[in-house]
Amino acid sequence: DTEVTQTPKHLVMGMTNKKSLKCEQHMGHRAMYWYKQKAKKPPELMFVYSYEKLSINESVPSRFSPECPNSSLLNLHLHALQPEDSALYLCASRVGTSSNYGYTFGSGTRLTVV
Amino acid sequence: GENVEQHPSTLSVQEGDSAVIKCTYSDSASNYFPWYKQELGKGPQLIIDIRSNVGEKKDQRIAVTLNKTAKHFSLHITETQPEDSAVYFCAAGASGGSYIPTFGRGTSLIVHP
């Protein structure tokens, strides 16, 4: 299995809703990432997990809450989002955080906040 | 920190032509340079990478070159096909510690049949 699987593919939520994004990989990668991507822009780093521990939080607002229940699974919990949070949310994994290998990205969740 | 400049922002070619996308980086400590292809509605996909101890790498119709002295690296696509149409991102970073690459702003490649 050489994939990163993200669900759901599309999500529309109101500003008072609570929802979660899910990411799963079975490649044995020990580094997992959340990125946010706006249209026609490169991905922006949000969070880094290394061996299931949060190692980097790029000053992301607390309305985004990451969770890594085990080495294969990564969640992003969303609460009280704003319309400007609408974007493509990408999960990625890599062998390890210090390794100079490329990311394996998922296909993303297209989030619309109304 | 690292700064990566990518040019051009848009590249339009005829099928069968070659395409070249160029990136420059600022941090001489950077030693790993991946290229990603992002098709519409999909996540970025790693298509080729190069490490600082290598000057050129090829994989079928794509190649990447690296000039460490000038701090620039380029993606070359030969015999372009319509399915090569996508946004291409370069990235640069230094291994060790938490390796987080800096992405270029992307190049939208359009291959006309």
Interface residues (C-beta under 8 A of the other chain):
Chain A: V4 Q6 K40 K41 P42 P43 L45 V48 S50 S55 I56 L90 A92 T97 S98 S99 N100 Y101 G102 Y103 T104 F105 G106 S107 G108 R110
Chain B: N31 Y32 P34 Y36 G41 K42 G43 P44 Q45 L46 D49 R51 V87 F89 G93 S95 G96 G97 S98 Y99 I100 F103 G104 R105 G106 S108
